């Protein structure tokens, strides 16, 4: 258990009741290791440790906070190969995807190291001319961070870095499927001189119990990335104590290929937007809405590209498509595809789980899909590309917006003005215009409608952890 314990108040400790839970290898279903199974009492101890550390950390010079974050960025870069292999092992993503995530995740420490020293305020004259209006930005306080399994490094750093830059202390609860990555990153932070209690980690197979415990205690902030149904529950619990919330929730992202699109570029973008992380991403293209004049060619070309990917363990350098994270995930994908085929969809490739150990689902391309199909209405979260043919841009936009979600959309066209017009009409928080990848530590990440509240990353990300205080003065 050494190294797989909870991290509370600067110490690695067992769960108070001695409990542990298994972390599985998704490529085989076998047990990789065990980690501490924190309960409500452990979460409350972590919250208390964060509260004790808050005054000193909030008073720490911004430059000192910045240097800790910058040092952690360098440490992640130096340990990139080891960290990437660990992510691939516990989550199943390919080594190439894991290497990309290490760079993306570590960049949040570098970006917010630079933002930590730029937290300012403003002094202005009141309109009446009788007094001054002084505003300052101060840390919001102890922050509870709840992260998902699909990007275990990036989702942790995207929350930890701005919180610490702002002067907040945190308790992080990583997903039960992928706790090892977060523990690894926090060990790196500890080696860079992380003060006790500033970052606390409670691993647990009892997510609902431990998160609910935190929300019944004094809390200033919760930042959650995960499904919309769970987000709604947490919002209700947070409302009882008027806790500030950031929610990055589900997506059902449309990928629009207009009639004049460069199909080679569109397929290249589709491979990024769909197959990165095996399709297990809230930013993954979920519905391919393609003009009827190019739909067949696009589907055939995409099927050839997806079908050429080698399926296997993520830790194998030859693998292009790793396993899904769990048996439940693979079974859920299979159910949606089966229902779509029963409703009239046609598989060009894939469509059935392979007969092999592990939690695998093959690359699948479906044609003859309608906007009402189960794979279009629901977020598949896997390597499934449903193709919906449309007559014109208006029909494409209507299909894209016919969902309660609004995280991300993709648009491919050779006409920039046309692309910008379509992008502005999409009900989403982010758009990839002739790009299959939009995530960037320097850009604000977040959605509209049922896809969330608030933004992470960019100049905006640190504001989620700051309060604006107004001081009226006659000076």
VEXMARLO-969570 format. One record per residue: residue in one letter; x, y, z of N, C-alpha, C in turn. Coordinates in steps of 0.05 Angstrom, whole numbers, plus 5000, padded with zeros to 4 digits. Atoms other than C-alpha are relative to their C-alpha. Example, Ala and Ser with C-alpha at 12.3 -4.5 7.8 and 13.67 -1.06 7.14 Angstrom:
A501849765000524649105156501850245000S498449764999527349795143498550225014
# end
This chain:
X501649765000500050005000501750255000X498349764999506050475006499850154973X500249845024505051044957497150004989X502850015010497650864946498150085022X501749924978495051185010498750274994X501249735002490851805021502250205008X498049794994494752465026498550225015X501649814984492052895083501950155019X498449834983495453475118503049964996X497150045006502153325084501049735007X499150274992502252595106498549794983X501250225013500951945069498949815021X501350154979495851565111498149804988X502150195007491350955107497350125005X502849934994483851045105499549935030X500450044971481451095177498949735007X501150274994477550445172501749784987X498250205012483350095136499149904973X501150105025479250005073501750054976X498749975025482149915004498149924977X501550105023479349814934501949954977X498350095022482049514870500150204977X499749855025484749894810500649794979X499850215020483849474747501550084975X498849965026487749404683497849964979X502250045019482449534629500749834976X499250175022486449144578499649705006X500350284993485648494617497849955021X501950034978480748624674501349915026X498650094976486048404724500650235019X499549794980487648784788502950094997X497349885002493549264781501150045028X499149934973493949484854497650075016X502149914982489849714913500850285010X499649734988489050424940498150035023X501649944976486150715003497150074992X502849955005478550715004498950205021X500949794981476951375039497050005004X502849974993470351465075499450295008X500849734993466552075099501950125021X498349904979471052135160502750094989X497549935013477252155116499750274985X500549755014474152705073499950235019X500249794980472453115134502850075011X497349944990479653045159501650154979X498649865021482253275091499050294998X501149735001477553875091501150165024X498949864976479954055162502950084995X497149955006487254005139500250234980X500049795019485754455080499350275013X500849754986482254965125502250105018X497849924983488154965173502250134984X497949905017492955095116499350264985X501049785017488755635083501250275007X499049734994490956265122502850044991X497249975007498356145111500450004970X499750025029497655945038498950254986X501149765012493156535022501850245004X498149784995498356995053502749964987X497550055013504056675015500350184976X499549815022507257144965499349874973X500750115026504457044894502449884985X497750105014511556944868500849725011X499350264988512656364917498049794990X501950195011506156034895500649944971X499450045028508156144823502449814997X497650165003514955824833499449705006X500750284995511855194863498649884975X501450105023507255124803501949964976X498150035022512855244754501949765004X498350234994517254734789498549734995X501650245005511554224785499749954970X500050035029510954354710502549864990X497550125009518254194701500249715010X499950274989517653574746498349814983X501850175017511853314703501449954973X498650035026515953434640502249795003X497850184995521853064670499049715004X501150274994517452474692498049924979X502250045019513252484629499749714990X500350275010514851784604498849815021X501150164979513551464671497150065006X502849924995507151854682498249914977X501650085023504651714612499549705000X500450294999505750964620498049935022X501850064978502050974687497150074991X502749935009496051334655499049794980X500750215020496050834597499249745014X500550254986496250254646497450005015X502450014983490550464692497550094985X502349915015486050804640499649874974X500250155025487550434576500750174975X499449845023489251024531502749934988X497550075013494850944480502350165011X497749854991501851154496500350274987X500049745014501351704444498150205013X501949834987495051974476501050085028X499049954973498251924545502250214999X497849805002504452314522498850274994X501349755005499952854494498750125024X501349904976496152894559502050105020X498049904981502452964600500750294993X499349735008504353584560497750195005X502449834996497253864562499650055030X500549984972496453724636502150175014X497949854987503154004657499950304993X500149735009501854634617498250175018X501749854982496454834667501750115023X498249904979501854894720501750234990X498449785011506055324674498350254996X501749775006500255764652499250155026X501049874976497555894722502350095018X497749894987504555994749500450294991X499849735010504556604704497750175008X502349854992497556814724500050065030X500049964971498956754799501150285008X498749744994503157394797498550234987X501549795014497857784757497250045012X502649964987492057764806500050295010X500049724993490258494813497250105008X502549874993484758984829499850264984X500449755015482459664807499250235018X500849754985481760374834498850194979X501349815018476760834800498350205016X501649804988472861454815497049944997X502950045002465461384831498850214982X501249815018460961724780499350275012X500749744986458762244832502450165007X497649854994465962434843500550035030X499849964971465162384919501849805014X498450214987469161754933501449834979X498650195017473661214904498849725003X500950285000471660504886502549834997X497750175000477160014904499049714999X500650295001476559284883502549845002X497850194997481058714903498949724995X500750285004480957974886501449825020X498950164979481857484942499249704997X500650285003482056714946497349935012X502750074991475156404953500149825025X499850174976477655895005500549714993X499650285004477755145012498349904977X501450085024475954814946500049704997X500350285004473354114934500149954969X499650055028475753844866499349714995X500850275006472353234837500549954970X499050045027475552944774499149744988X500850255013473652414722502349824993X498050205006477351804697501350044973X499150015028478251974623502650164995X497549855002483752504630501050055028X499549994971486352354700502250215007X497949794995492452824694498950284995X500849735008489453414657497650105017X502349914984482953434697500950085028X498949934974486953454761501550264999X498349765001491953984740498350254992X501749785008486554414707498550135023X501449904976483354494776502150085021X498149944979489354464823501550254995X498249785007493654974786498650275005X501149744995488755564785499250045029X500749974972486355424856502450085017X497649934985493455444884501150274992X499149735009495256044841498450225013X501849804988489356414871500450035030X499650004971491456244942498149825015X501950194988486255704955501549755008X499150274994487555034988497949814990X501950185014484354414959500049725013X500350294996481753714971499149894973X500750125026481653294908499149715004X501050274999477552664899500149904971X499850105027479952304836498049774995X501850225007475651784799501149745011X499150264990475951084828501349834979X498750165021477950794761502950084995X497349905007484251224755501250185022X498949834979486851464822503150035000X497150014998494251294810501350244988X498849765013495551884764500050245018X500149784982493252394814502049975023X498150054979497252074869502950054991X497349955011503452094824500650304998X499649715003502552834809500350145027X499849884973501553014882502749935013X497450074990507852634900502150184987X498149815013511553064849499850285013X500349744987508553694881501349995028X498850024973510753444950503050034998X497149985004517853374923500950284993X499349735007517654094900499650195023X500349834977516154344970497250085007X502849944995508554334973499550015031X500449994971506654585043497749815009X502050184989502554105087497250124999X502849925000495054145077499150174976X500849835023495154575014498649834979X501450195017493353974971499649745015X500750244986489853375000498549814980X501250195019487752734963498549795016X501650224989482152264983499149824977X500950205019481751654939497749845012X502350144988475251274947498449864978X502050145017470750754915497250075008X502649924989465051094953499650304994X500049725008464651734913497750175011X502449844991457551954931500250065030X499849974971458851845005502050225008X497949824991465352235010499550284989X500649735010463252814965497750135015X502249894984456752895002500950095027X499049924974460552915067501350274999X498649745003464753495042498050224997X501949795005458653875020498250065024X501549944976455453825089501850155020X498149854983461654145120500450284989X499549735010463954865113501749984975X498750025025466054935041499650264984X500349755015467355534996499549944970X500050045028467855204928500049704993X499850275011466554554889500450034970X499650015028469254434820499849704992X500550285008466653804786500149974970X500150085028467953474719498949724999X501250275002463452894701497450024986X502550025014456552704678498050215009X502149814993450653184676498249915023X501750094978446252744721501350035027X498649964974451552744776500450295006X499749714996452753484766497550125011X502549904990445453624778499749945030X500250074972445653244844501850175017X498149844985451853624867499050295002X501049734999448654284848497850035021X502149994980442654124891501250005029X498850024974447053934950501550265006X498549754995451454554941498050235006X501949794995445154994940499250025029X500849994972443454805011501850175017X498149844985449755145035501150234984X499249785017450455654979503049994994X497250045007457155364957500450084971X499349935027460355664895500649754984X499650245016460455164838501150064972X499250015029464055024772499349724991X500950265010461154464731500849974970X499550075028464154164667498849734996X501750245001458953654648500049874973X500150165024456753214591500050164974X500249885026457053354517498749804980X501050165022453953104453500850144975X498749805017458653454406499549944970X500450035029456753554332502550064984X497849965018461853514277498850054972X501449925024459253894216502050004976X498450005024462153754147498250124978X501749865019459254274099500749914971X499750105028458554164024502650074987X497549915012464854544007502549925016X497750064983469354224060502149854985X497850165009476153954044499849735014X500650264987474653214057502549875013X497650104988481853024070500550125027X499649864974482453554124497849925019X502250074982475553374151500449725012X499550274989477352634159502350015019X497849974981483952824191499050115026X501149884976480153264239498249815015X501950194988474952724251501549795016X498450204986480352224271501050115027X499249884975482852714323497650035019X502349934984475952924347498549755010X501450244992473252214350501849805015X498550224990478951744365502150065021X498349934977483252134414498749885025X500950124976482751754479497949784995X502050215007478651214443497250105000X502749885000472751694439498950055028X500949964972472351724515500750285010X499449724993472252474520497450164997X502349825003466953004532500350184975X499549845024470253374474500049834975X500050175023469652774427497650064982X502349975019465452864364498249765004X501950224995459152464377498149974977X501950015023454852634316501350134976X498849905025457752714246497750084981X502349895016452853164209501250104974X498549965025455053154137498150064977X501749945024452253464073499749754983X500750245015448852934031501849954975X498450025024453353083971502749875005X497450114993459552854008499949795022X500350184977456652394062501249724995X499050275005458251734028503049984999X497150005002465351914011501350045027X498949954974466652194080499849755017X500450244983463751564114501949784991X498250215010467751084070502950065008X497349934994474251464081500549985030X499750014971473151534156500149715009X500150294993471450784161502749874994X497450125006477950604126502150095019X498049904981482051044172499649885028X500550114974478650814236500549705001X499750295001478650084215502949914999X497150075002486250104204501450025027X498849974973487550254278500349725012X499550254986490749674316498850015028X501350004974486549494377501749825019X498550154980490349274439500550155025X499449864975493149464506501350274995X499049735005494650204511503050015004X497249994995501650054536501749874977X498650105024503449704470500450234981X499549785019506850214424498649974973X501350045026503349904364497050065001X502949974997496350024392499150284991X501249745008492050564360497350045013X502549994985485650394399500249825024X499850164975486050174471497349915009X502650094989480649864515498450245011X501649814985474850244545500849975030X499049984973475850424618499049785018X501350204982471149894647498149834984X502150185013466449324631497450154997X502549855002460649784645500150194976X499849825022463250284594499749854973X500150165025464249754540497249894995X502850105002457349454554498150224992X501749785007454050134550500250084971X499649935028457150284482498649794983X501250225016454949604455497050025000X502949984999447849724479499050234982X500849785017447350404444500249934971X499750075028450050124379497949804992X502050205007445449524381497250134996X502649865003439449984392499950164975X500049845025441650434335499749834976X500350195023442349844287497249904998X502850095000435549594308498150224989X501649775010432850294291500650074971X499649965029435750254220502850094993X497249935007443150454225501549774988X498450215014448150074181502950025008X497149984994455149904207501749964975X498150045021460550014156502449845010X498050164987465749744204499149975029X500550034972465349474275497249925006X502750054992458849424313499649775019X500250234982460448814356502549995017X497750034982464948704416501649764992X498350235007470948264402500049795022X499850234981471747584435502849995011X497349994988477847744478499850115028X500149894973479447914550500250314999X499849714998479048634573497450144991X502449845004474149204562500050134973X499649895027474749294487497450044985X502249965019469949584436501450104974X498649935024472049644363499250274988X500749765016472250264318497649934984X502650055013465250324290499050244985X501149785015462350754235497249914991X502850065006454750774226498950204980X501449835019450951044166497049965003X502950014998443451144155499050065028X500749914973443151484223498250244998X501749764998437551974240500650155025X499549854976437852534291498749885025X501450124978433152114334501249745009X498750254993437751504336501150005028X498850014974440151264404502950105001X497249915000447351414383500350294994X500049715004445452124365498850155023X501349874978441052284424501849985025X498450054977445951994475503050044994X497149985003453352134487501149715002X499150285001456651474466502449965017X497550024984463451594499501649754992X498450225010467051094455500650044971X499149985028469850964385497949954979X502350035017463251024349499450264985X500549765017462051514291497449964984X502550015015454751584270499950234979X500149805021453851944203497150074994X502749905005447652374194500250184975X499949855024446552634123497950225001X501949785000443253324115500150144973X500449875027440853764056501550264998X498749735001443854444075501050095027X498849904975447154874128497950035022X502149954980440555054162499249735013X500750264988438854314171502249905018X497750094984445854174196500050145027X500049854975445354724248497749925018X502350084984438454514270500649725013X499450264989440853794279502150035022X497949964980447054034317498950105026X501149874976442954444365497749855013X502350154990437553914377500849825023X499150144976440453704444500050185023X499849844976440453934515502850085007X497249944994448053954514501150224982X498749785016452554514488502950045008X497149974992459854374502501750104976X498149955021463554364436498849924973X500850085027462254354361502350034981X498049995020466554254300498750084973X501049915026465654584232502249984979X498150015022469254414167498850124975X500849875025468754864106502550144990X497849855011473555204058499450304998X500949725001469655864064500150115029X499749914973471956224127497650165010X502349854992466156714128497649825006X502150194996461256144121500449845026X499550144976464655764176499550165025X500449834977464456354224497050045004X502849974997457056454210498749765012X501150254988455555724225500949985029X498950034973460055734287498450185019X501549824983456256334315497249905006X502850104996449555974307499949745016X500050254984451755344344499750075030X500549964971449255304416502149855016X497850134986455955114446501950205012X498149814988461355414489502750024985X497450015014467155234442499549894972X500250105028467955124367502849954989X497650055015473454794328499450054970X500549935028473455134259502349894984X497950135015477354684212502249895018X498250124980480654384274498649785015X501250234986479453714307500850005030X499049994972482753924373499950295009X500349724991481054554414501350055027X499149974973483754424484502750145002X497549854997489154914506500050125028X499949894973491355124576499550304999X500349715002491155854551497250084991X502649945010483955804527497849935021X502150064981477455824568498449764990X501350255006474355124569497449995015X502550034986466955034584497750014980X502350025017459954954556497650165009X502649874994452855224556497949795003X502350184996446054924569500749795022X499650214980446654254606502949915001X497250085000454154214593501750145020X498449904978456254624652499750295007X500049734989457455264690502950085005X497349904995463955674690501949914978X497950055019470455624652502649925015X497450094990477155274664502150074979X497949925019483755494634499850294991X500149735010485456144601500350215022X500049784980485356824635497649975019X502450034985478356644659500149795022X500050224982480256014696500650065029X499349944972483256334758497750155014X502249854988477056764769498049815015X501850194987473256134789500849965030X499050044973477556124853500550265014X499649744988477356864869497350145006X502349834994472257324902500850294995X499549715004471758064883498950155025X500849844976471658514945500150294992X500249725005469459234939500450165026X499449834977472159764986499350294992X500649725005468960454986501750185018X498249834985473760995007499850294989X500149725008473761755007502750104989X497449925010481161774989500150004970
# end
